[in-house]
Each structure stands twice: as structure tokens, then as C-alpha cells.
Amino acid sequence: MQSENPLVADFVKMANAAAGTFAGMTREAREGARERMKEALGGLDFVSREEFDAVKDMASKAREQAEALAERVAALEAKLSK
């Protein structure tokens, strides 16, 4: 038979309670840090990757169109100068 020492049992209970308290404190600290980061970053304007890629594609197409128009204008100016 195994005899249980009341002092050891109390120590084990206290250690378990401390571990639970520590885990709760860690969880609360993590959640608090997340909230502070959300608040700090909330005022910043971030765009999603899809939005960025869409605007990038639009800019590329606009650049190509501008180059094509510049070539047409140059050709028309050359035609007018003759």
C-alpha cells in the first residue's frame, strides 16, 4: 500500500493550482497583446493581396495604353510635319 503524505498532497494541489493560474495569465496576456496590436494596426490602411494584384494589373494595362497612344501621337505629328 502506498501511504499519502498530507504535506505532499497539499504541495501537489498548490502546484496544480499555480500551473492553472499561470496558464490563465498567459492566455489573458496573449489575448491582451492581440487586442493592442489590432488597435495599433487598425488605423492603418492595408489592402489584400488580391486588391494589390488587381491594381497592379490595371496600372500595367494603363501604361501599355499610354505607350500605344504616345506612339500614335508621334506618328500623327510626323505625318502632319510632312
Helices and strands as residue ranges (DSSP letters): H 6-42, H 49-81
